[in-house]
Amino acid sequence: MQQRLLQIKNMVDQEIDNALKNENPLIDALYKSALYSAAGGKRVRAQLHYLVGALFNVPENKMLKSACAIELIHAASLIMDDLPYMKDSQLRRGKPANHVVFGQDVALLASIGLISKALEQVLADDGLSEAEKNKTVATLSASFGFEGLAAGQFVDLKLKHKNVDVEILKFINHKKTAALFLAGAKAAALLGGADAEKLKAVEEFSTNIGFAFQIVNELLESGGRDSLVGKEGEQEKMNFVKLVGEDKAREYLKTFHSAARKSLTAFGTAADELNLFVDYLIERAL
Ligand code: GRG
């Protein structure tokens, strides 16, 4: 499994490197800023995309551009999240945040460039039919707009502490974190021609994994193990672990984990690899 995950990460790293090659010296710093944040992630969303695709026997070459696209959108969201007028973080992945190195103006433009590149990559993929391109781009687009990252970030930023409850935090985590897990998994299932029932199972599975992943991240941060997430603790912001406490958060984590596993039961042993992956994602916090 570790080898398979590393192989996916390497393929995606290489493809992203190729996608962000620039030949115009005038915009060199813009590309440098984009590559700075597009390089270096764990690539868990891309790995999820590939492993869900495998469940539906999608050929690997059909998933490369979409896997990269998800990671590019993710990278764009990290740049924006760190900006002074968003979460105001100086550190990301253990390094200075994008805007600290390149400036806020460049960082914002780079993140717009990354989102655009993500969708262009899918649309330019000759290995996909027009229908496959449309479905993939529609799924990816939905992940970062009013139904996805932007909505989650908005509520997260504007919410006053006293008004936070579990349901609101679930909304935030659904839109801010689960949205990209869902998009990756759903895009792969659509490429595999999933029927309505299987698509629903994949959607439930990936949303629960997104919830679980967010709690894992918060547990790693709250345990003072920021080096594992490479990010400063956000002392002043409310999150799931702060609201319910570590013990209860671990219970929620288990609940999301088993709900995710349950959604995969219809796939039988074909889902073994996916279940192993999920265990691996969650064990980081245990
Ligand atoms: C329009 C793209 C766009 C975004 C606007 C700024 C914003 C809205 C949303 C921020 C969303 C955000 C940063 C959510 C946090 C998700 C999360 C758990 C990040 C950490 O993911 P990892 O651990 O990171 O996979 P690596 O470093 O491995 O890539």
Residues whose N, C-alpha, C, O or C-beta is under 5 A from the ligand:
A	BS01	GRG	G41 K42 R43 V44 I73 A76 S77 L78 M80 D81 R93 F144 L149 A150 Q153 K176 T177 N217
